[in-house]
């Protein structure tokens, strides 16, 4: 059976979703996309978030990138366009079985495309800059690369038992665009790989509007889990967006979430 990569890209300048929470599960995709531009009554008038999603069910992977720009959507649009130029190179690395070094090669490619001279020059010409978080699930592994302050979570009962929800730490003063992390002598970013647990894992990426909502309703990762743990991915995302709307959030929020069931036994301590 011939497979086909499913694709979705969006930036807030196309549709801002101000006062209008939107929950969308693209046809034949496993992921749910949630968008809320913020409340106009709180002073919001634009949405500078963005996202890029590629999935291939037969090859068993998802590629998700979310962006939180400021001072315009130009930087988010530029980053999405640059990654799309290298779609074939990135997705070819995800074909076939998981192999040693696959995520090293993917990271090498991502860092390379962000350091292309033409891209760096284009960054100098845009208005504003963007945080960028990329998460790639292949098989029972999740790779992530983060520039800035977007957030990534994995929810699973075995991790919850230890109070573990959040994968990355928010890093401030990192961006791509007019102010550019990759313009430095040494680029600054964070990345890593996590093993998914046996059973159902929920992966969730979000821009910071969710955690900076008035009332701090989702400041703690456990509160996000509570909204999602007994719901479908779509219903969980809808619940999160409804809560921040009711709490008069101004900042825009973009959430991408999906659930993955793995049958392989995960790692345990030797005496378990």
C-alpha positions as CSV (number, residue, x, y, z in Angstrom):
1,X,0.0,0.0,0.0
2,X,1.4,3.3,-1.0
3,X,1.7,5.7,1.9
4,X,1.3,9.5,1.8
5,X,2.5,12.1,4.3
6,X,-0.3,14.1,5.7
7,X,0.5,17.8,6.1
8,X,-0.9,20.9,7.8
9,X,0.6,24.4,8.3
10,X,-0.9,27.5,9.8
11,X,0.0,30.9,11.1
12,X,-2.1,33.3,13.1
13,X,-2.2,35.9,10.4
14,X,-4.3,33.5,8.3
15,X,-7.0,33.2,11.0
16,X,-6.5,34.6,14.4
17,X,-9.2,32.7,16.3
18,X,-9.6,35.6,18.7
19,X,-12.6,35.0,21.0
20,X,-13.1,31.7,19.0
21,X,-11.5,28.5,20.4
22,X,-10.9,26.0,17.5
23,X,-10.2,22.3,17.9
24,X,-9.4,20.5,14.7
25,X,-8.3,16.9,14.0
26,X,-7.2,16.8,10.3
27,X,-8.6,14.0,8.2
28,X,-6.6,10.8,8.5
29,X,-4.2,12.4,11.1
30,X,-3.7,11.1,14.6
31,X,-3.1,14.6,16.0
32,X,-5.4,17.3,17.3
33,X,-4.7,20.9,16.8
34,X,-6.2,23.5,19.2
35,X,-6.0,27.3,18.5
36,X,-7.3,30.2,20.5
37,X,-6.2,33.7,19.7
38,X,-7.1,35.1,23.1
39,X,-9.9,37.4,24.4
40,X,-10.5,40.7,22.7
41,X,-12.0,42.0,26.0
42,X,-8.6,41.4,27.6
43,X,-7.0,43.5,24.9
44,X,-6.0,40.9,22.3
45,X,-6.1,41.9,18.6
46,X,-3.7,39.6,16.8
47,X,-2.4,36.0,16.9
48,X,1.3,35.4,16.1
49,X,1.4,31.7,16.8
50,X,2.0,29.1,14.1
51,X,2.4,25.3,13.5
52,X,3.6,22.7,11.0
53,X,2.5,19.1,11.2
54,X,3.5,16.1,9.1
55,X,2.4,12.6,9.9
56,X,2.9,9.2,8.2
57,X,0.9,6.4,9.9
58,X,2.4,3.6,7.8
59,X,5.9,4.7,8.6
60,X,4.9,5.2,12.2
61,X,5.9,8.8,12.9
62,X,4.7,12.3,13.6
63,X,6.6,15.6,13.1
64,X,5.1,18.6,14.9
65,X,6.5,22.1,15.2
66,X,4.8,25.0,17.1
67,X,5.9,28.6,17.0
68,X,5.2,31.6,19.3
69,X,6.3,34.7,17.5
70,X,6.1,38.3,18.5
71,X,6.1,41.7,16.8
72,X,4.6,40.0,13.7
73,X,4.1,36.6,12.3
74,X,7.0,37.1,9.8
75,X,9.5,35.0,11.7
76,X,7.0,32.1,12.2
77,X,6.2,32.1,8.5
78,X,9.9,32.2,7.6
79,X,10.8,29.2,9.9
80,X,7.8,27.1,8.5
81,X,8.9,27.9,5.0
82,X,12.5,26.9,5.7
83,X,11.6,23.6,7.3
84,X,9.2,22.8,4.4
85,X,12.1,23.3,1.9
86,X,13.8,20.4,3.7
87,X,10.8,18.1,4.0
88,X,12.2,15.3,1.8
89,X,15.5,15.3,3.6
90,X,13.9,15.2,7.1
91,X,11.1,12.7,6.3
92,X,13.5,10.3,4.5
93,X,15.4,9.9,7.7
94,X,12.1,8.8,9.4
95,X,11.3,6.1,6.9
96,X,11.8,2.4,7.8
97,X,12.6,1.1,11.2
98,X,14.2,3.1,14.0
99,X,17.9,2.8,13.9
100,X,20.8,3.9,16.0
101,X,21.7,7.5,15.2
102,X,18.5,8.4,13.4
103,X,17.7,11.3,15.8
104,X,21.3,12.5,15.7
105,X,21.0,12.7,11.9
106,X,17.7,14.5,12.2
107,X,19.1,17.0,14.7
108,X,22.1,17.6,12.4
109,X,19.8,18.3,9.5
110,X,17.6,20.7,11.5
111,X,20.6,22.7,12.8
112,X,22.0,22.8,9.3
113,X,18.9,24.3,7.8
114,X,18.6,26.9,10.6
115,X,22.2,27.9,9.9
116,X,22.0,28.2,6.1
117,X,23.5,31.6,5.0
118,X,20.4,32.4,3.0
119,X,18.1,31.7,5.9
120,X,20.2,33.7,8.3
121,X,20.1,36.7,6.0
122,X,16.3,36.3,5.6
123,X,16.0,36.3,9.4
124,X,17.8,39.7,9.5
125,X,15.1,41.1,7.3
126,X,12.0,40.1,9.2
127,X,10.1,42.0,11.8
128,X,10.2,40.1,15.2
129,X,11.4,36.7,16.2
130,X,9.8,33.4,17.3
131,X,10.2,30.6,19.8
132,X,10.2,27.2,18.1
133,X,9.6,23.7,19.5
134,X,9.9,20.6,17.3
135,X,8.7,17.1,18.5
136,X,9.2,14.0,16.4
137,X,7.8,10.7,17.5
138,X,9.1,7.6,15.7
139,X,8.3,4.2,17.1
140,X,8.5,4.2,20.8
141,X,10.8,7.3,21.0
142,X,10.2,11.0,21.1
143,X,12.8,13.5,20.0
144,X,12.5,17.2,20.7
145,X,14.4,20.4,19.8
146,X,13.4,23.6,21.6
147,X,14.5,27.2,21.0
148,X,12.7,29.5,23.5
149,X,9.8,29.0,25.8
150,X,7.2,26.6,24.2
151,X,6.4,23.5,26.3
152,X,6.4,19.8,25.7
153,X,4.7,17.1,27.9
154,X,4.3,13.4,28.0
155,X,1.5,12.0,30.1
156,X,1.6,8.4,31.2
157,X,0.4,6.8,34.6
158,X,3.9,5.4,35.3
159,X,5.4,8.9,34.9
160,X,2.6,10.6,36.7
161,X,3.3,8.4,39.7
162,X,6.7,10.1,40.0
163,X,5.3,13.6,39.3
164,X,6.9,13.7,35.9
165,X,4.9,15.4,33.2
166,X,7.0,18.1,31.5
167,X,9.8,17.1,29.1
168,X,11.6,20.4,28.4
169,X,12.3,23.5,30.4
170,X,11.3,26.9,29.1
171,X,14.2,29.0,28.0
172,X,13.8,32.7,27.8
173,X,15.8,35.0,25.5
174,X,16.1,32.4,22.7
175,X,14.5,33.0,19.3
176,X,14.8,32.6,15.6
177,X,14.3,35.7,13.5
178,X,15.3,39.4,13.8
179,X,17.0,38.4,17.1
180,X,18.5,35.0,16.3
181,X,19.9,32.3,18.6
182,X,21.8,31.0,15.6
183,X,23.6,34.2,14.9
184,X,25.8,33.6,18.0
185,X,29.3,32.0,17.9
186,X,27.6,28.9,19.4
187,X,23.9,28.4,18.7
188,X,21.8,28.0,21.9
189,X,19.0,25.4,22.0
190,X,18.0,22.3,24.0
191,X,17.1,18.8,22.7
192,X,16.7,15.3,23.8
193,X,15.2,11.9,23.3
194,X,12.7,10.1,25.5
195,X,11.4,6.5,25.5
196,X,7.6,6.2,25.6
197,X,6.2,3.9,28.2
198,X,4.2,0.7,27.4
199,X,0.5,1.4,27.0
200,X,-1.1,4.8,26.2
201,X,1.1,7.9,26.1
202,X,-0.2,11.3,25.5
203,X,2.1,13.9,23.9
204,X,1.2,17.6,24.1
205,X,3.0,20.7,22.8
206,X,1.8,24.2,23.7
207,X,2.7,27.8,23.4
208,X,2.9,29.8,26.6
209,X,-0.5,31.3,26.6
210,X,-1.8,28.1,28.3
211,X,0.5,28.3,31.3
212,X,0.4,32.1,31.6
213,X,-3.4,32.3,31.8
214,X,-4.7,34.6,34.6
215,X,-5.4,32.6,37.7
216,X,-2.5,30.2,36.9
217,X,-5.0,27.5,36.1
218,X,-2.5,25.5,34.1
219,X,0.8,26.8,35.6
220,X,1.4,23.4,37.0
221,X,1.7,20.4,34.6
222,X,-0.5,18.2,36.8
223,X,-3.5,20.5,36.1
224,X,-3.1,20.0,32.4
225,X,-3.0,16.2,33.0
226,X,-6.2,16.4,35.0
227,X,-8.0,17.9,32.0
228,X,-6.7,15.3,29.6
229,X,-6.4,12.0,31.5
230,X,-10.0,10.7,31.0
231,X,-10.7,12.4,27.7
232,X,-9.9,11.9,24.1
233,X,-7.1,14.1,22.8
234,X,-9.6,16.4,21.1
235,X,-11.9,16.7,24.1
236,X,-8.8,17.4,26.4
237,X,-7.6,20.2,24.1
238,X,-11.1,21.6,23.9
239,X,-11.3,21.6,27.7
240,X,-8.0,23.4,28.0
241,X,-9.0,26.1,25.6
242,X,-12.4,26.6,27.2
243,X,-10.8,27.1,30.6
244,X,-8.4,29.8,29.5
245,X,-11.1,31.6,27.6
246,X,-13.2,31.6,30.7
247,X,-10.3,32.9,32.7
248,X,-9.9,35.9,30.4
249,X,-6.5,35.0,28.9
250,X,-5.1,37.6,26.5
251,X,-2.2,35.8,25.0
252,X,-2.8,33.4,22.1
253,X,-2.4,29.6,22.7
254,X,-1.7,26.8,20.2
255,X,-1.9,23.2,21.4
256,X,-1.0,20.1,19.5
257,X,-1.8,16.7,21.2
258,X,-2.1,13.1,20.3
259,X,-2.1,9.7,22.0
260,X,0.2,6.8,21.1
261,X,-0.2,3.2,22.3
262,X,3.0,1.2,22.5
263,X,3.1,-2.6,23.0
264,X,6.9,-2.9,23.7
265,X,8.0,-3.3,27.2
266,X,9.7,-0.1,28.4
267,X,12.9,0.2,30.5
268,X,12.6,-0.6,34.3
269,X,15.2,-0.8,37.1
270,X,17.0,-4.2,37.2
271,X,15.2,-5.2,40.5
272,X,11.7,-4.4,39.2
